[in-house]
Amino acid sequence: MTTAIAFAPCGAFSEALADNSPLAAEIDRTLTMQMMQEIAIEHSKGRRLYLGNSTTR
């Protein structure tokens, strides 16, 4: 028996599934050059900053 799975082109292959402009605007308001420099200093020490975002409607 052979099983074939067909994938139809959909939003999963597009640039974005949703409008990310509100998130981009929040990042622009929140992330300062000073904060970026502090993150870079800690990164050079081997520390990593991982961010996640989840929204339910």
C-alpha positions in Angstrom: 0.0 0.0 0.0 1.3 3.4 -0.9 0.3 6.6 0.9 0.6 9.9 -0.8 0.3 13.2 1.0 -0.5 16.3 -1.1 0.3 19.8 0.1 -1.7 22.6 -1.4 0.0 26.1 -1.6 -1.3 28.2 1.2 -0.4 31.0 3.6 2.2 28.8 5.2 4.6 29.6 2.4 3.8 33.3 2.3 5.9 36.0 3.9 3.6 36.2 6.9 0.4 34.7 8.1 -0.7 37.8 9.9 0.0 41.5 10.0 3.1 42.0 12.2 3.1 45.8 12.1 1.7 46.2 15.6 4.5 44.0 17.0 7.1 45.9 14.9 5.7 49.2 16.3 6.0 47.9 19.9 9.6 46.8 19.3 10.4 50.2 17.9 8.9 51.9 21.0 10.6 49.5 23.5 14.0 48.5 22.2 16.5 51.3 22.6 20.1 51.5 21.4 21.2 51.3 25.0 19.3 48.1 25.5 20.7 46.6 22.3 24.2 47.5 23.5 23.6 45.8 26.9 22.2 42.7 25.1 25.3 42.6 22.9 27.7 42.8 25.9 25.9 39.9 27.6 25.9 38.0 24.3 29.7 38.4 24.1 29.8 36.8 27.5 28.0 33.7 26.2 24.6 34.6 27.5 21.6 34.3 25.1 18.3 36.1 25.1 15.4 34.1 23.6 12.0 35.8 23.1 8.6 34.3 22.3 5.3 35.8 21.5 1.9 34.2 21.6 -1.4 35.9 21.1 -4.9 34.4 21.3 -8.0 36.0 20.1 
